[in-house]
Amino acid sequence: MELMRVGMNRVWHKRHYSAACASLRRGKAPIWGPGRVFERQFWQEKKAMGRARRSFKLRLSPAGLDVLIDSHCHLIRATRSLIAWGTTLHVAIEYLNSMPTDEIIDQLKGQQLSFLGGGAEHHVGASCQLWDIATSITERVQKDSPEARQPTLGRIYIVALLQITKADQTALLRAFDRALQSGARTPASRDTNDLAG
């Protein structure tokens, strides 16, 4: 990428180029000097990353499906927004990620988990960031409990969904905000071109 405009002083360029890179590493787009060259690309990549989505598979029993439905309805009431099913899973994972690891380990030992998993597959679409967060939770659990098997992502998803209806509303809304910032689908809003009725 051409970073230096014609006639730009090389010393000035080097100093401000370094500062621009430092701003990008901190997650901020520079708005001055040669950093402006990065700005459009920075936000395009950030926007594209937020839109990157994939399908997540939940293997649930009828009781497990009830947990998903209850969690989804609870989150709709808490946020007062019509949210996507994948957003519910994303918020659940964000909330679980905020819990201490020892509490997560205790939740994973719950007897009810074996009754909530099942053969029926349910697919929800969510941001790719969800997978990264869920995987980091399994790694935390493995690190703190090396004698136990690393939990599957399926078990992590179920444990996360179980927390939604028990969560403090303020903490749940913070998890909702984090999910939106990390790429969860925003609640639908009416467009001026929508047909009324």
Secondary structure as UniProt FT lines:
FT   TURN            6..7
FT   HELIX           10..25
FT   TURN            26..27
FT   TURN            33..34
FT   HELIX           35..51
FT   STRAND          53..60
FT   HELIX           62..79
FT   HELIX           85..98
FT   HELIX           101..108
FT   TURN            111..112
FT   HELIX           113..116
FT   STRAND          120..127
FT   HELIX           129..144
FT   TURN            146..147
FT   HELIX           153..164
FT   TURN            165..166
FT   HELIX           169..181
FT   TURN            182..183
FT   TURN            192..193
//
